[in-house]
Amino acid sequence: MNQTLEKIELTEFDFHWFRQFIERETGIRVRENRITFMYNRLSRRLKELGIESFSMYRELLTTRRGRKSELENLLNEVVTPETSFFRYQLHFETLRSVIIPDLVSRKLERGWPVNIISMGCASGEEPYSIAMLLSDQLLFTHRHLVRIIGADLSIELVKKARAGFYHSGDGKKPPPEYLEHYFMKEPGGYRVIPSVARMVRFMPFNMVSGNWGKFSSSDIIFCRNVSIYFGERTRRQLVSKMVECTRPGGYLIFGHTEIIEVGDYRLKRIDNAVYRKEPV
């Protein structure tokens, strides 16, 4: 590069172009006060690619080949998921004490399958936490009727989730009792045991442009701290799609700060950010 990154200016035009590009492609809205954040993250891509200006990077993203090869890398820089095993323990307590008993009596005891979706699953901690809790709570015969899907925009994170390996030093260890029973120790970390891994299927999914039909007939949808990345209009559209994909009597679980107007969606609040779709 002929210029150092310190001398490359992210103009207001560039900043708004990248904001609009990201929102158009993914629905994710970068706040207007995050120009320094965007500068730092985009600068990494310029350095990696040997590009000399943000305008040249814009030109790359407007070409079909450039967009295909670079969009995933850009999103990996801009979207910074925060996740851990059994995050927000109260939600898992509600799952254990309220939701699982309901689904056992209504569905599993009759031999009917239960479909669970983890949206924005990142590197897999949430869907694996669900699978471990179900392994603890369900009979073996019922366990085989449960289908868990973890979906995320990032192909790279989906690959990591499928591998089910977590480094010891990442500070995200599961509770000791789960670590002992549901993980195998390996050099540098620990890996989800096969019986838990088989309960979860991972896939890349763009919540804005993807086909939601594959998630129809869901009994539980986890979508925690995902809608905060979207604008209000997109957020409402996505909630509508999730409600539509949820069976009557099924559950939707959002982040604690994500407020849902229950009357707009035929939902009943049963706990903090936990909702049940009203039967028809």
N, C-alpha and C positions, 0 to 999 in steps of 0.2 A: 504494500500500500504506500502511496506517495504521501499520504497525510496520516498523522497520528489521530487516534480516535478523539483525543481531547479537542482537536481543531475542527472536527466534523460537527456541524450544527444540525440539530433536529428542529426544523422550522415549524411554525404553528400549522402551516399547510401540510407538512409531512405527518405531524402528529395526528391531525384530524383525518388524514387519508388512511393511516394505519388503523385508527379507531373504527372508521366506517368499514374498512376491509374486513377486520376481525368480526365485527357485528354482523356484516352481511353473510360471511361464510359460516359462522357458528352461533350467532345470536348473542354472543358474549359482549357485554358493554364495558369498555374500559373507561373509568371515570375521568372527567376533564382535568382533575388535579393530579393525575398520575404521569405527567410528562417526564419527570426525572426517572421514574420507574421504567417507562417505555424506552427512554434513551438508553438506560443501562442494559436492558434486555435485548433491544435491537442491535446495540453495539456489539454484543457477543456474536450475533449472526454475521454482521459485517466483517468482523475479525476472522471468523471461521471460514467465510467464503472468499476473503480477499477483495471485498467490494469497497470502493472508495467514498461512497456517499449514500445517504438514505434515499435519494432520488433514484440511484441506480438499483437499489434494493426494491423500490417500488416497481420499477420497470421489469425486474425479474419476476415479481409476483403477478404481473399482468399478462405474462406469457403462459400458454397452456402447460408447456414443459416445466417452466420455473415454478408455477403454482403447485403442480403435482409433486415436484421433488422437495419443495421448501415449506409448504403450508404446515405440515406436521411439525417441523423444527421450530417454526415461528410460534405455534401454539404451545409447544412444550416450554418455551421461554416465558410466554406471557401468562399462561394459566398455571397457577401454583397451588395445586391441591394440598389440603392438610387433612391427614387421616391417621387413624391408629386403631388398634384392636379394641373392640367394645367401647368405642367413643360414645359419650353421652350414655352412661350406664343406665339411666332411668328409662330410656327407650327399650333397652334390652330387658329390663325388669318388666315393663309392660308387655313386651313380646312373650316373656316366660309365663307371666301370671294371668294375662287376659287373652292375648291373641292366640297362642298355641292351644290352650284348652278349648277355645271356641272352634278352631279349625279341626281339632281332633274329633270333637263330637259331631260336627256338621259334615265333615268330609272324610278324614282319614279312616275313621272307624267303619265307613261305608265303602272303603276301597277307592275313593275318589282322589285324584292327584291334587296337589297344592303347588301353585306357581308363585315364586317370589322373585322380584326384580330389585337389584341394587343399582340405581342410576348414579353416574359419576363415581364409579367404584374405585377409581384411581388404581393403586397397586394391589388391591384385593383384600385389604384388611376387613372392610365391612362385610362383604359376602362370606368370607371365611369365618368371621365372628358369628354370623347367623347360622352357618353350617355347624359350628362347634356347639352352639347352644342347643340346636335341634338334636344333635347327636346325644347330648346329655339328657334331653327331655323326652324323646320319642322312643317307642318300641322299634326294634329292628325292622319289623314288617311295615311300619308306618314310614320309616325313614326313606325307604325306597320309592315312596310315592311323592316325595318332595323334589321339586326342580328349582334350582336357584340359578339365576342369570346375573352376572356382573357386567355392566356396560359402561364404557367410558369413551370419550372423544379421542383420547390419545392412544394410538397404536402401540407406542413404546410402553406405556403403563399397562396396557392389556397383556403384552408379552411378559412383563414382570409378574403380573398377577397370575398368569397361567403357570409360571415357573414355581410359584409358591415358596420362594426362598427369601428370607429376611435376615439382614445383617445384624449381628449382635450389638453393634455400636450405634444403631440408628435411634435409640431411645423410645422405640415403639413396641416393646415386648408385651405380649398378652399377659393376663394374670397368671401367676405361677401354676395354678391347678390346670389351666388349659395348656400352658407351655409343656407341662409334664406329660399330659395324656394325648395331645393332638399334634405334637411336633417331633421331628427327628433332629437330633443334633448333627450338624455337619461343620466342617472347617469354616470358621468365620461367621457362623450363624446357625439358623435352624430352618427346617422345611416342613410344610404342612404334610401330615401323613396321608397316604393314598385314599383311605376311606373318606376323609373330609374333602380332599381335592376332587374326588369323583362326584361329589354332591353339587359342585359349582361349574358352570360353563361361562366362559368369558367371551365377549365380543366387542369390537369397536362400534360406536354408535354416535351419530350426530343428532342430538335431540331436536334440532331445528329442521334439518332437511331429511332426516332418516325416516324409514317406514315403521310407524308405530304398530302396524298390524301384527308384527311378530310378538308383541307383548300383550295381545288381547287375552282375555280370560285370566288376568293376574289376580291373585288373592292378596298379595301384599306388595306394595311398591315403596321402597326406601328411596327418597330423593332429598337427602339432607345437605343443606348448605351448598346447593347447586344453583337454585334459582336466583340467589343473590348476585350472580354474575350477569344476569340478563336484565334488560329494560322491562318496564311494567307491562307493556303490551305483549312482548314475547313471553314473559312470565305467566300471564293469564292464559295465553294460548297453550303453553306447556302443561299447566295444571289441568286444563280442560282435557287435553289428550290423555293424561294419566288417569283422570277420573273415568274417562270413556273406556280405557283399557282395563279398569278394575271391575271385577265381578260385583254384583250387588251383595252386600254383606262383607266385602273385602276391605282392606285397610291401606291407608296412605300415611307415610311417616316423613315429615319434613324437618328442617332444622329449627331450633328453638326460636330464632329471630325471624323466621319466615311466616308471615301472617296470611292466613287463608280465610277468605270470606265464605263461611260454610254454606250460607243460603244460596250462593251462586252456583254451587256444584252438588247439591243434594248430599252434603257431608254432615256427619255428626261428630263433634269433638269428644273424644273419650279420654284424652290425657293431653299433656303439654305437647303440641305439635303432632299429635296422633289422631287420625280421623278415620271414621268408618263410613263407607258408602251406604247410604240408606237403601234397603231393599225396595224393589219396584212395587 
